[in-house]
Amino acid sequence: MSERNGAVRAMIRQLQDAFNQTLDALYDLPEGYLQQPCGHSCARGGSARDLLVHNVFHEKQHTGQVWNIRDELRLLQGWGNATSCACCRAGATRDWIRSLSTTTSRVRS
């Protein structure tokens, strides 16, 4: 592994650790807290849950931007320089994305 790849890998692991710490804190939030009004502008006058949902969609938007750039650079699976994995061929990724959208819709209502 090159020095650059090692640095990138270390940064990704740091991000994963920080993300997992955040998720651990969110898991422990009581339901009543999530229903409290939130003054943050991204909650759009709603609750703490509305702010969390907004942030989930915001992160999905950034992920889409990364996918778009990878597609433009022809770095996505299926461009010939990467093979499609078995779960993608079986539709598991598509099914997982669909389950996320229905879960998130239920959270918003």
Secondary structure as GFF3:
##gff-version 3
##sequence-region A 1 109
A	DSSP	alpha_helix	3	27	.	.	.	ID=ss1
A	DSSP	alpha_helix	31	35	.	.	.	ID=ss2
A	DSSP	three_ten_helix	41	43	.	.	.	ID=ss3
A	DSSP	alpha_helix	48	72	.	.	.	ID=ss4
A	DSSP	alpha_helix	86	89	.	.	.	ID=ss5
A	DSSP	alpha_helix	92	108	.	.	.	ID=ss6
###
